[in-house]
Amino acid sequence: MQSDRRQTTTHEAVRAWLLEQGVVEGADFVVRRCEGADHNEASWRARLRDPLTFLFGGERDQAYDFKVSNEE
């Protein structure tokens, strides 16, 4: 099973490419790192509400927040 920690290099490469294209971080896209989360369907399901809220709007539940880091 793969950890989201292993996705950091890919996330950073995609983030850099998006920024080069003129896309605005925080308005057009968000990169979230979930420390210690697995990279599988169960983990995605546990945090699905966040991307859906970003894409379709709505209020975020403070209890749902997870640790987010934009730094290495």
Buried (B, 14 or more C-beta within 10 A) or exposed (E): EEBBEEBBEEEEEEBEEBEEEEEEEEEEEEBBBBEEBBBEEEBBEBBEEBEEBBEEEEEEEEEEEEEEEEEE
